[in-house]
Amino acid sequence: MLQLDITGTLAKTITPSLGIPENDLATIKNTLKSYVEDFLKERSAGNHAWAMSPYDREVLGLVEDTAARLKRERIETIVWVGIGGSGLGPRVIKEVFETAETPELIIVDTVDPAVIAAELSIIDFQRTLLVIASKSGGTLEPTAAFFIMEERMKQALGDRAKERILVITDPKEGALKRYADAEGYTTLPLHPDVGGRFSIFTPVGLLPLALLGADLTSFLRGAKEMDTVCQ
């Protein structure tokens, strides 16, 4: 853990006129304490759902079971369709955990025709998993990219394509949830109150971690420890 030593900035170390007085630090500490207490009360009331994601054992179990099944498919490429937070977290995970021994994780976070065409030209859809992460499915960019990739999956695999397509979305409602259910695609839940930029401890982050062989338990334990430290 990083530590910051501010001893050299204190009034007792340098001069009272230039350094930070003790009473200023005490005021900041008391203010922060009240903020933390308010935050915890709000969280207990059901707000700040993102802060509870690391504690969701049910979602962890779903991700682990899904990843175990997909690994048996001997997938070589994961095409991940996600815009904004639904693509940024997986991109960082790719940079950290992807190796020559893991599947290749391709992040599709654009509708640029040239980029899409380039990706289509190199992907072997016979050995690919297609994932879309979108809470509602109402955002045009990821949906458009997904439909292009989905069409290629169906051309390559026929009826078996639904076994290689996975949707991360609202667990109960939304256009994407309805479409996934109608097509028979596996879905993983994205809590409706968790924004994309806070989704790294949901299946948006946990699934690529699992598929690239990372330790989910350690990853979540680190989040829980930081939750405690920050309080």
MODELLER restraints for C-alpha pairs under 7 A, 6 or more apart:
rsr = mdl.restraints
at = mdl.atoms
rsr.add(forms.Gaussian(group=physical.xy_distance, feature=features.Distance(at['CA:7:A'], at['CA:13:A']), mean=6.82, stdev=0.5))
rsr.add(forms.Gaussian(group=physical.xy_distance, feature=features.Distance(at['CA:8:A'], at['CA:14:A']), mean=6.98, stdev=0.5))
rsr.add(forms.Gaussian(group=physical.xy_distance, feature=features.Distance(at['CA:9:A'], at['CA:19:A']), mean=5.32, stdev=0.5))
rsr.add(forms.Gaussian(group=physical.xy_distance, feature=features.Distance(at['CA:9:A'], at['CA:20:A']), mean=6.20, stdev=0.5))
rsr.add(forms.Gaussian(group=physical.xy_distance, feature=features.Distance(at['CA:10:A'], at['CA:19:A']), mean=4.55, stdev=0.5))
rsr.add(forms.Gaussian(group=physical.xy_distance, feature=features.Distance(at['CA:10:A'], at['CA:20:A']), mean=4.56, stdev=0.5))
rsr.add(forms.Gaussian(group=physical.xy_distance, feature=features.Distance(at['CA:10:A'], at['CA:21:A']), mean=6.42, stdev=0.5))
rsr.add(forms.Gaussian(group=physical.xy_distance, feature=features.Distance(at['CA:11:A'], at['CA:18:A']), mean=6.68, stdev=0.5))
rsr.add(forms.Gaussian(group=physical.xy_distance, feature=features.Distance(at['CA:11:A'], at['CA:19:A']), mean=3.68, stdev=0.5))
rsr.add(forms.Gaussian(group=physical.xy_distance, feature=features.Distance(at['CA:11:A'], at['CA:20:A']), mean=4.87, stdev=0.5))
rsr.add(forms.Gaussian(group=physical.xy_distance, feature=features.Distance(at['CA:11:A'], at['CA:21:A']), mean=5.13, stdev=0.5))
rsr.add(forms.Gaussian(group=physical.xy_distance, feature=features.Distance(at['CA:36:A'], at['CA:231:A']), mean=6.22, stdev=0.5))
rsr.add(forms.Gaussian(group=physical.xy_distance, feature=features.Distance(at['CA:49:A'], at['CA:193:A']), mean=5.97, stdev=0.5))
rsr.add(forms.Gaussian(group=physical.xy_distance, feature=features.Distance(at['CA:49:A'], at['CA:194:A']), mean=5.92, stdev=0.5))
rsr.add(forms.Gaussian(group=physical.xy_distance, feature=features.Distance(at['CA:50:A'], at['CA:194:A']), mean=5.12, stdev=0.5))
rsr.add(forms.Gaussian(group=physical.xy_distance, feature=features.Distance(at['CA:50:A'], at['CA:198:A']), mean=5.98, stdev=0.5))
rsr.add(forms.Gaussian(group=physical.xy_distance, feature=features.Distance(at['CA:53:A'], at['CA:201:A']), mean=5.60, stdev=0.5))
rsr.add(forms.Gaussian(group=physical.xy_distance, feature=features.Distance(at['CA:53:A'], at['CA:202:A']), mean=6.07, stdev=0.5))
rsr.add(forms.Gaussian(group=physical.xy_distance, feature=features.Distance(at['CA:54:A'], at['CA:201:A']), mean=5.66, stdev=0.5))
rsr.add(forms.Gaussian(group=physical.xy_distance, feature=features.Distance(at['CA:54:A'], at['CA:220:A']), mean=5.41, stdev=0.5))
rsr.add(forms.Gaussian(group=physical.xy_distance, feature=features.Distance(at['CA:54:A'], at['CA:223:A']), mean=6.46, stdev=0.5))
rsr.add(forms.Gaussian(group=physical.xy_distance, feature=features.Distance(at['CA:54:A'], at['CA:224:A']), mean=6.56, stdev=0.5))
rsr.add(forms.Gaussian(group=physical.xy_distance, feature=features.Distance(at['CA:63:A'], at['CA:203:A']), mean=6.51, stdev=0.5))
rsr.add(forms.Gaussian(group=physical.xy_distance, feature=features.Distance(at['CA:63:A'], at['CA:206:A']), mean=6.86, stdev=0.5))
rsr.add(forms.Gaussian(group=physical.xy_distance, feature=features.Distance(at['CA:63:A'], at['CA:207:A']), mean=5.89, stdev=0.5))
rsr.add(forms.Gaussian(group=physical.xy_distance, feature=features.Distance(at['CA:64:A'], at['CA:210:A']), mean=6.94, stdev=0.5))
rsr.add(forms.Gaussian(group=physical.xy_distance, feature=features.Distance(at['CA:67:A'], at['CA:207:A']), mean=6.77, stdev=0.5))
rsr.add(forms.Gaussian(group=physical.xy_distance, feature=features.Distance(at['CA:67:A'], at['CA:210:A']), mean=6.14, stdev=0.5))
rsr.add(forms.Gaussian(group=physical.xy_distance, feature=features.Distance(at['CA:67:A'], at['CA:211:A']), mean=5.86, stdev=0.5))
rsr.add(forms.Gaussian(group=physical.xy_distance, feature=features.Distance(at['CA:75:A'], at['CA:103:A']), mean=6.58, stdev=0.5))
rsr.add(forms.Gaussian(group=physical.xy_distance, feature=features.Distance(at['CA:75:A'], at['CA:127:A']), mean=5.07, stdev=0.5))
rsr.add(forms.Gaussian(group=physical.xy_distance, feature=features.Distance(at['CA:75:A'], at['CA:128:A']), mean=5.58, stdev=0.5))
rsr.add(forms.Gaussian(group=physical.xy_distance, feature=features.Distance(at['CA:75:A'], at['CA:129:A']), mean=6.58, stdev=0.5))
rsr.add(forms.Gaussian(group=physical.xy_distance, feature=features.Distance(at['CA:76:A'], at['CA:103:A']), mean=4.56, stdev=0.5))
rsr.add(forms.Gaussian(group=physical.xy_distance, feature=features.Distance(at['CA:76:A'], at['CA:104:A']), mean=6.26, stdev=0.5))
rsr.add(forms.Gaussian(group=physical.xy_distance, feature=features.Distance(at['CA:76:A'], at['CA:127:A']), mean=5.55, stdev=0.5))
rsr.add(forms.Gaussian(group=physical.xy_distance, feature=features.Distance(at['CA:76:A'], at['CA:128:A']), mean=6.09, stdev=0.5))
rsr.add(forms.Gaussian(group=physical.xy_distance, feature=features.Distance(at['CA:77:A'], at['CA:103:A']), mean=5.14, stdev=0.5))
rsr.add(forms.Gaussian(group=physical.xy_distance, feature=features.Distance(at['CA:77:A'], at['CA:104:A']), mean=4.71, stdev=0.5))
rsr.add(forms.Gaussian(group=physical.xy_distance, feature=features.Distance(at['CA:77:A'], at['CA:105:A']), mean=6.02, stdev=0.5))
rsr.add(forms.Gaussian(group=physical.xy_distance, feature=features.Distance(at['CA:77:A'], at['CA:127:A']), mean=6.46, stdev=0.5))
rsr.add(forms.Gaussian(group=physical.xy_distance, feature=features.Distance(at['CA:77:A'], at['CA:128:A']), mean=4.71, stdev=0.5))
rsr.add(forms.Gaussian(group=physical.xy_distance, feature=features.Distance(at['CA:77:A'], at['CA:129:A']), mean=6.33, stdev=0.5))
rsr.add(forms.Gaussian(group=physical.xy_distance, feature=features.Distance(at['CA:78:A'], at['CA:103:A']), mean=6.67, stdev=0.5))
rsr.add(forms.Gaussian(group=physical.xy_distance, feature=features.Distance(at['CA:78:A'], at['CA:104:A']), mean=6.06, stdev=0.5))
rsr.add(forms.Gaussian(group=physical.xy_distance, feature=features.Distance(at['CA:78:A'], at['CA:105:A']), mean=4.79, stdev=0.5))
rsr.add(forms.Gaussian(group=physical.xy_distance, feature=features.Distance(at['CA:78:A'], at['CA:106:A']), mean=6.02, stdev=0.5))
rsr.add(forms.Gaussian(group=physical.xy_distance, feature=features.Distance(at['CA:78:A'], at['CA:128:A']), mean=5.67, stdev=0.5))
rsr.add(forms.Gaussian(group=physical.xy_distance, feature=features.Distance(at['CA:78:A'], at['CA:129:A']), mean=4.78, stdev=0.5))
rsr.add(forms.Gaussian(group=physical.xy_distance, feature=features.Distance(at['CA:78:A'], at['CA:130:A']), mean=6.02, stdev=0.5))
rsr.add(forms.Gaussian(group=physical.xy_distance, feature=features.Distance(at['CA:79:A'], at['CA:105:A']), mean=6.18, stdev=0.5))
rsr.add(forms.Gaussian(group=physical.xy_distance, feature=features.Distance(at['CA:79:A'], at['CA:106:A']), mean=4.89, stdev=0.5))
rsr.add(forms.Gaussian(group=physical.xy_distance, feature=features.Distance(at['CA:79:A'], at['CA:107:A']), mean=6.20, stdev=0.5))
rsr.add(forms.Gaussian(group=physical.xy_distance, feature=features.Distance(at['CA:79:A'], at['CA:108:A']), mean=7.00, stdev=0.5))
rsr.add(forms.Gaussian(group=physical.xy_distance, feature=features.Distance(at['CA:79:A'], at['CA:129:A']), mean=6.13, stdev=0.5))
rsr.add(forms.Gaussian(group=physical.xy_distance, feature=features.Distance(at['CA:79:A'], at['CA:130:A']), mean=4.88, stdev=0.5))
rsr.add(forms.Gaussian(group=physical.xy_distance, feature=features.Distance(at['CA:79:A'], at['CA:131:A']), mean=6.13, stdev=0.5))
rsr.add(forms.Gaussian(group=physical.xy_distance, feature=features.Distance(at['CA:80:A'], at['CA:106:A']), mean=5.92, stdev=0.5))
rsr.add(forms.Gaussian(group=physical.xy_distance, feature=features.Distance(at['CA:80:A'], at['CA:107:A']), mean=4.85, stdev=0.5))
rsr.add(forms.Gaussian(group=physical.xy_distance, feature=features.Distance(at['CA:80:A'], at['CA:108:A']), mean=5.84, stdev=0.5))
rsr.add(forms.Gaussian(group=physical.xy_distance, feature=features.Distance(at['CA:80:A'], at['CA:130:A']), mean=6.23, stdev=0.5))
rsr.add(forms.Gaussian(group=physical.xy_distance, feature=features.Distance(at['CA:80:A'], at['CA:131:A']), mean=4.90, stdev=0.5))
rsr.add(forms.Gaussian(group=physical.xy_distance, feature=features.Distance(at['CA:80:A'], at['CA:132:A']), mean=5.97, stdev=0.5))
rsr.add(forms.Gaussian(group=physical.xy_distance, feature=features.Distance(at['CA:81:A'], at['CA:107:A']), mean=6.14, stdev=0.5))
rsr.add(forms.Gaussian(group=physical.xy_distance, feature=features.Distance(at['CA:81:A'], at['CA:108:A']), mean=4.74, stdev=0.5))
rsr.add(forms.Gaussian(group=physical.xy_distance, feature=features.Distance(at['CA:81:A'], at['CA:109:A']), mean=6.10, stdev=0.5))
rsr.add(forms.Gaussian(group=physical.xy_distance, feature=features.Distance(at['CA:81:A'], at['CA:131:A']), mean=6.00, stdev=0.5))
rsr.add(forms.Gaussian(group=physical.xy_distance, feature=features.Distance(at['CA:81:A'], at['CA:132:A']), mean=4.59, stdev=0.5))
rsr.add(forms.Gaussian(group=physical.xy_distance, feature=features.Distance(at['CA:81:A'], at['CA:133:A']), mean=6.30, stdev=0.5))
rsr.add(forms.Gaussian(group=physical.xy_distance, feature=features.Distance(at['CA:81:A'], at['CA:142:A']), mean=6.00, stdev=0.5))
rsr.add(forms.Gaussian(group=physical.xy_distance, feature=features.Distance(at['CA:81:A'], at['CA:146:A']), mean=6.32, stdev=0.5))
rsr.add(forms.Gaussian(group=physical.xy_distance, feature=features.Distance(at['CA:82:A'], at['CA:108:A']), mean=6.40, stdev=0.5))
rsr.add(forms.Gaussian(group=physical.xy_distance, feature=features.Distance(at['CA:82:A'], at['CA:109:A']), mean=5.39, stdev=0.5))
rsr.add(forms.Gaussian(group=physical.xy_distance, feature=features.Distance(at['CA:82:A'], at['CA:132:A']), mean=6.03, stdev=0.5))
rsr.add(forms.Gaussian(group=physical.xy_distance, feature=features.Distance(at['CA:82:A'], at['CA:133:A']), mean=5.22, stdev=0.5))
rsr.add(forms.Gaussian(group=physical.xy_distance, feature=features.Distance(at['CA:82:A'], at['CA:134:A']), mean=6.63, stdev=0.5))
rsr.add(forms.Gaussian(group=physical.xy_distance, feature=features.Distance(at['CA:82:A'], at['CA:142:A']), mean=5.73, stdev=0.5))
rsr.add(forms.Gaussian(group=physical.xy_distance, feature=features.Distance(at['CA:83:A'], at['CA:109:A']), mean=4.85, stdev=0.5))
rsr.add(forms.Gaussian(group=physical.xy_distance, feature=features.Distance(at['CA:83:A'], at['CA:142:A']), mean=6.12, stdev=0.5))
rsr.add(forms.Gaussian(group=physical.xy_distance, feature=features.Distance(at['CA:84:A'], at['CA:196:A']), mean=6.85, stdev=0.5))
rsr.add(forms.Gaussian(group=physical.xy_distance, feature=features.Distance(at['CA:85:A'], at['CA:196:A']), mean=4.26, stdev=0.5))
rsr.add(forms.Gaussian(group=physical.xy_distance, feature=features.Distance(at['CA:85:A'], at['CA:197:A']), mean=4.17, stdev=0.5))
rsr.add(forms.Gaussian(group=physical.xy_distance, feature=features.Distance(at['CA:85:A'], at['CA:199:A']), mean=6.95, stdev=0.5))
rsr.add(forms.Gaussian(group=physical.xy_distance, feature=features.Distance(at['CA:86:A'], at['CA:133:A']), mean=5.91, stdev=0.5))
rsr.add(forms.Gaussian(group=physical.xy_distance, feature=features.Distance(at['CA:86:A'], at['CA:134:A']), mean=6.99, stdev=0.5))
rsr.add(forms.Gaussian(group=physical.xy_distance, feature=features.Distance(at['CA:86:A'], at['CA:196:A']), mean=5.32, stdev=0.5))
rsr.add(forms.Gaussian(group=physical.xy_distance, feature=features.Distance(at['CA:86:A'], at['CA:204:A']), mean=6.26, stdev=0.5))
rsr.add(forms.Gaussian(group=physical.xy_distance, feature=features.Distance(at['CA:87:A'], at['CA:107:A']), mean=6.59, stdev=0.5))
rsr.add(forms.Gaussian(group=physical.xy_distance, feature=features.Distance(at['CA:87:A'], at['CA:109:A']), mean=6.27, stdev=0.5))
rsr.add(forms.Gaussian(group=physical.xy_distance, feature=features.Distance(at['CA:89:A'], at['CA:200:A']), mean=5.81, stdev=0.5))
rsr.add(forms.Gaussian(group=physical.xy_distance, feature=features.Distance(at['CA:89:A'], at['CA:205:A']), mean=6.18, stdev=0.5))
rsr.add(forms.Gaussian(group=physical.xy_distance, feature=features.Distance(at['CA:90:A'], at['CA:205:A']), mean=5.95, stdev=0.5))
rsr.add(forms.Gaussian(group=physical.xy_distance, feature=features.Distance(at['CA:90:A'], at['CA:208:A']), mean=6.41, stdev=0.5))
rsr.add(forms.Gaussian(group=physical.xy_distance, feature=features.Distance(at['CA:91:A'], at['CA:107:A']), mean=6.59, stdev=0.5))
rsr.add(forms.Gaussian(group=physical.xy_distance, feature=features.Distance(at['CA:93:A'], at['CA:209:A']), mean=6.60, stdev=0.5))
rsr.add(forms.Gaussian(group=physical.xy_distance, feature=features.Distance(at['CA:94:A'], at['CA:105:A']), mean=6.26, stdev=0.5))
rsr.add(forms.Gaussian(group=physical.xy_distance, feature=features.Distance(at['CA:97:A'], at['CA:212:A']), mean=6.24, stdev=0.5))
rsr.add(forms.Gaussian(group=physical.xy_distance, feature=features.Distance(at['CA:98:A'], at['CA:104:A']), mean=6.80, stdev=0.5))
rsr.add(forms.Gaussian(group=physical.xy_distance, feature=features.Distance(at['CA:98:A'], at['CA:212:A']), mean=6.23, stdev=0.5))
rsr.add(forms.Gaussian(group=physical.xy_distance, feature=features.Distance(at['CA:102:A'], at['CA:212:A']), mean=5.60, stdev=0.5))
rsr.add(forms.Gaussian(group=physical.xy_distance, feature=features.Distance(at['CA:103:A'], at['CA:212:A']), mean=6.70, stdev=0.5))
rsr.add(forms.Gaussian(group=physical.xy_distance, feature=features.Distance(at['CA:109:A'], at['CA:142:A']), mean=6.96, stdev=0.5))
rsr.add(forms.Gaussian(group=physical.xy_distance, feature=features.Distance(at['CA:110:A'], at['CA:141:A']), mean=6.83, stdev=0.5))
rsr.add(forms.Gaussian(group=physical.xy_distance, feature=features.Distance(at['CA:111:A'], at['CA:141:A']), mean=6.07, stdev=0.5))
rsr.add(forms.Gaussian(group=physical.xy_distance, feature=features.Distance(at['CA:111:A'], at['CA:145:A']), mean=6.13, stdev=0.5))
rsr.add(forms.Gaussian(group=physical.xy_distance, feature=features.Distance(at['CA:125:A'], at['CA:153:A']), mean=5.72, stdev=0.5))
rsr.add(forms.Gaussian(group=physical.xy_distance, feature=features.Distance(at['CA:125:A'], at['CA:156:A']), mean=5.98, stdev=0.5))
rsr.add(forms.Gaussian(group=physical.xy_distance, feature=features.Distance(at['CA:126:A'], at['CA:156:A']), mean=5.94, stdev=0.5))
rsr.add(forms.Gaussian(group=physical.xy_distance, feature=features.Distance(at['CA:126:A'], at['CA:157:A']), mean=6.41, stdev=0.5))
rsr.add(forms.Gaussian(group=physical.xy_distance, feature=features.Distance(at['CA:129:A'], at['CA:164:A']), mean=4.92, stdev=0.5))
rsr.add(forms.Gaussian(group=physical.xy_distance, feature=features.Distance(at['CA:129:A'], at['CA:165:A']), mean=6.02, stdev=0.5))
rsr.add(forms.Gaussian(group=physical.xy_distance, feature=features.Distance(at['CA:130:A'], at['CA:164:A']), mean=6.21, stdev=0.5))
rsr.add(forms.Gaussian(group=physical.xy_distance, feature=features.Distance(at['CA:130:A'], at['CA:165:A']), mean=4.79, stdev=0.5))
rsr.add(forms.Gaussian(group=physical.xy_distance, feature=features.Distance(at['CA:130:A'], at['CA:166:A']), mean=6.24, stdev=0.5))
rsr.add(forms.Gaussian(group=physical.xy_distance, feature=features.Distance(at['CA:131:A'], at['CA:165:A']), mean=5.93, stdev=0.5))
rsr.add(forms.Gaussian(group=physical.xy_distance, feature=features.Distance(at['CA:131:A'], at['CA:166:A']), mean=4.82, stdev=0.5))
rsr.add(forms.Gaussian(group=physical.xy_distance, feature=features.Distance(at['CA:131:A'], at['CA:167:A']), mean=5.73, stdev=0.5))
rsr.add(forms.Gaussian(group=physical.xy_distance, feature=features.Distance(at['CA:132:A'], at['CA:146:A']), mean=6.56, stdev=0.5))
rsr.add(forms.Gaussian(group=physical.xy_distance, feature=features.Distance(at['CA:132:A'], at['CA:166:A']), mean=6.69, stdev=0.5))
rsr.add(forms.Gaussian(group=physical.xy_distance, feature=features.Distance(at['CA:132:A'], at['CA:167:A']), mean=5.16, stdev=0.5))
rsr.add(forms.Gaussian(group=physical.xy_distance, feature=features.Distance(at['CA:132:A'], at['CA:168:A']), mean=6.16, stdev=0.5))
rsr.add(forms.Gaussian(group=physical.xy_distance, feature=features.Distance(at['CA:133:A'], at['CA:167:A']), mean=6.18, stdev=0.5))
rsr.add(forms.Gaussian(group=physical.xy_distance, feature=features.Distance(at['CA:133:A'], at['CA:168:A']), mean=4.62, stdev=0.5))
rsr.add(forms.Gaussian(group=physical.xy_distance, feature=features.Distance(at['CA:133:A'], at['CA:169:A']), mean=6.15, stdev=0.5))
rsr.add(forms.Gaussian(group=physical.xy_distance, feature=features.Distance(at['CA:133:A'], at['CA:204:A']), mean=6.64, stdev=0.5))
rsr.add(forms.Gaussian(group=physical.xy_distance, feature=features.Distance(at['CA:134:A'], at['CA:168:A']), mean=6.29, stdev=0.5))
rsr.add(forms.Gaussian(group=physical.xy_distance, feature=features.Distance(at['CA:134:A'], at['CA:169:A']), mean=5.29, stdev=0.5))
rsr.add(forms.Gaussian(group=physical.xy_distance, feature=features.Distance(at['CA:135:A'], at['CA:169:A']), mean=4.27, stdev=0.5))
rsr.add(forms.Gaussian(group=physical.xy_distance, feature=features.Distance(at['CA:135:A'], at['CA:170:A']), mean=5.01, stdev=0.5))
rsr.add(forms.Gaussian(group=physical.xy_distance, feature=features.Distance(at['CA:135:A'], at['CA:190:A']), mean=6.17, stdev=0.5))
rsr.add(forms.Gaussian(group=physical.xy_distance, feature=features.Distance(at['CA:135:A'], at['CA:192:A']), mean=6.81, stdev=0.5))
rsr.add(forms.Gaussian(group=physical.xy_distance, feature=features.Distance(at['CA:136:A'], at['CA:169:A']), mean=6.38, stdev=0.5))
rsr.add(forms.Gaussian(group=physical.xy_distance, feature=features.Distance(at['CA:136:A'], at['CA:170:A']), mean=6.26, stdev=0.5))
rsr.add(forms.Gaussian(group=physical.xy_distance, feature=features.Distance(at['CA:136:A'], at['CA:174:A']), mean=4.92, stdev=0.5))
rsr.add(forms.Gaussian(group=physical.xy_distance, feature=features.Distance(at['CA:136:A'], at['CA:175:A']), mean=6.19, stdev=0.5))
rsr.add(forms.Gaussian(group=physical.xy_distance, feature=features.Distance(at['CA:136:A'], at['CA:176:A']), mean=6.00, stdev=0.5))
rsr.add(forms.Gaussian(group=physical.xy_distance, feature=features.Distance(at['CA:137:A'], at['CA:143:A']), mean=6.38, stdev=0.5))
rsr.add(forms.Gaussian(group=physical.xy_distance, feature=features.Distance(at['CA:137:A'], at['CA:174:A']), mean=6.62, stdev=0.5))
rsr.add(forms.Gaussian(group=physical.xy_distance, feature=features.Distance(at['CA:137:A'], at['CA:175:A']), mean=5.50, stdev=0.5))
rsr.add(forms.Gaussian(group=physical.xy_distance, feature=features.Distance(at['CA:137:A'], at['CA:176:A']), mean=4.40, stdev=0.5))
rsr.add(forms.Gaussian(group=physical.xy_distance, feature=features.Distance(at['CA:138:A'], at['CA:175:A']), mean=6.59, stdev=0.5))
rsr.add(forms.Gaussian(group=physical.xy_distance, feature=features.Distance(at['CA:153:A'], at['CA:161:A']), mean=5.78, stdev=0.5))
rsr.add(forms.Gaussian(group=physical.xy_distance, feature=features.Distance(at['CA:154:A'], at['CA:161:A']), mean=5.33, stdev=0.5))
rsr.add(forms.Gaussian(group=physical.xy_distance, feature=features.Distance(at['CA:162:A'], at['CA:184:A']), mean=6.44, stdev=0.5))
rsr.add(forms.Gaussian(group=physical.xy_distance, feature=features.Distance(at['CA:162:A'], at['CA:185:A']), mean=5.42, stdev=0.5))
rsr.add(forms.Gaussian(group=physical.xy_distance, feature=features.Distance(at['CA:163:A'], at['CA:185:A']), mean=6.97, stdev=0.5))
rsr.add(forms.Gaussian(group=physical.xy_distance, feature=features.Distance(at['CA:165:A'], at['CA:185:A']), mean=6.02, stdev=0.5))
rsr.add(forms.Gaussian(group=physical.xy_distance, feature=features.Distance(at['CA:166:A'], at['CA:185:A']), mean=5.85, stdev=0.5))
rsr.add(forms.Gaussian(group=physical.xy_distance, feature=features.Distance(at['CA:166:A'], at['CA:186:A']), mean=5.07, stdev=0.5))
rsr.add(forms.Gaussian(group=physical.xy_distance, feature=features.Distance(at['CA:166:A'], at['CA:187:A']), mean=5.78, stdev=0.5))
rsr.add(forms.Gaussian(group=physical.xy_distance, feature=features.Distance(at['CA:167:A'], at['CA:180:A']), mean=6.79, stdev=0.5))
rsr.add(forms.Gaussian(group=physical.xy_distance, feature=features.Distance(at['CA:167:A'], at['CA:185:A']), mean=6.87, stdev=0.5))
rsr.add(forms.Gaussian(group=physical.xy_distance, feature=features.Distance(at['CA:167:A'], at['CA:186:A']), mean=6.29, stdev=0.5))
rsr.add(forms.Gaussian(group=physical.xy_distance, feature=features.Distance(at['CA:167:A'], at['CA:187:A']), mean=4.66, stdev=0.5))
rsr.add(forms.Gaussian(group=physical.xy_distance, feature=features.Distance(at['CA:167:A'], at['CA:188:A']), mean=6.33, stdev=0.5))
rsr.add(forms.Gaussian(group=physical.xy_distance, feature=features.Distance(at['CA:168:A'], at['CA:187:A']), mean=5.59, stdev=0.5))
rsr.add(forms.Gaussian(group=physical.xy_distance, feature=features.Distance(at['CA:168:A'], at['CA:188:A']), mean=4.75, stdev=0.5))
rsr.add(forms.Gaussian(group=physical.xy_distance, feature=features.Distance(at['CA:168:A'], at['CA:189:A']), mean=5.81, stdev=0.5))
rsr.add(forms.Gaussian(group=physical.xy_distance, feature=features.Distance(at['CA:168:A'], at['CA:190:A']), mean=6.12, stdev=0.5))
rsr.add(forms.Gaussian(group=physical.xy_distance, feature=features.Distance(at['CA:169:A'], at['CA:176:A']), mean=6.88, stdev=0.5))
rsr.add(forms.Gaussian(group=physical.xy_distance, feature=features.Distance(at['CA:169:A'], at['CA:177:A']), mean=6.30, stdev=0.5))
rsr.add(forms.Gaussian(group=physical.xy_distance, feature=features.Distance(at['CA:169:A'], at['CA:188:A']), mean=6.56, stdev=0.5))
rsr.add(forms.Gaussian(group=physical.xy_distance, feature=features.Distance(at['CA:169:A'], at['CA:189:A']), mean=5.50, stdev=0.5))
rsr.add(forms.Gaussian(group=physical.xy_distance, feature=features.Distance(at['CA:169:A'], at['CA:190:A']), mean=4.97, stdev=0.5))
rsr.add(forms.Gaussian(group=physical.xy_distance, feature=features.Distance(at['CA:170:A'], at['CA:177:A']), mean=6.52, stdev=0.5))
rsr.add(forms.Gaussian(group=physical.xy_distance, feature=features.Distance(at['CA:170:A'], at['CA:189:A']), mean=5.66, stdev=0.5))
rsr.add(forms.Gaussian(group=physical.xy_distance, feature=features.Distance(at['CA:170:A'], at['CA:190:A']), mean=5.04, stdev=0.5))
rsr.add(forms.Gaussian(group=physical.xy_distance, feature=features.Distance(at['CA:170:A'], at['CA:191:A']), mean=6.05, stdev=0.5))
rsr.add(forms.Gaussian(group=physical.xy_distance, feature=features.Distance(at['CA:170:A'], at['CA:192:A']), mean=5.72, stdev=0.5))
rsr.add(forms.Gaussian(group=physical.xy_distance, feature=features.Distance(at['CA:171:A'], at['CA:189:A']), mean=4.71, stdev=0.5))
rsr.add(forms.Gaussian(group=physical.xy_distance, feature=features.Distance(at['CA:171:A'], at['CA:190:A']), mean=6.45, stdev=0.5))
rsr.add(forms.Gaussian(group=physical.xy_distance, feature=features.Distance(at['CA:188:A'], at['CA:203:A']), mean=6.68, stdev=0.5))
rsr.add(forms.Gaussian(group=physical.xy_distance, feature=features.Distance(at['CA:190:A'], at['CA:202:A']), mean=6.58, stdev=0.5))
rsr.add(forms.Gaussian(group=physical.xy_distance, feature=features.Distance(at['CA:190:A'], at['CA:203:A']), mean=6.95, stdev=0.5))
rsr.add(forms.Gaussian(group=physical.xy_distance, feature=features.Distance(at['CA:199:A'], at['CA:205:A']), mean=6.75, stdev=0.5))
rsr.add(forms.Gaussian(group=physical.xy_distance, feature=features.Distance(at['CA:206:A'], at['CA:216:A']), mean=6.79, stdev=0.5))
rsr.add(forms.Gaussian(group=physical.xy_distance, feature=features.Distance(at['CA:209:A'], at['CA:216:A']), mean=7.00, stdev=0.5))
rsr.add(forms.Gaussian(group=physical.xy_distance, feature=features.Distance(at['CA:210:A'], at['CA:216:A']), mean=6.65, stdev=0.5))
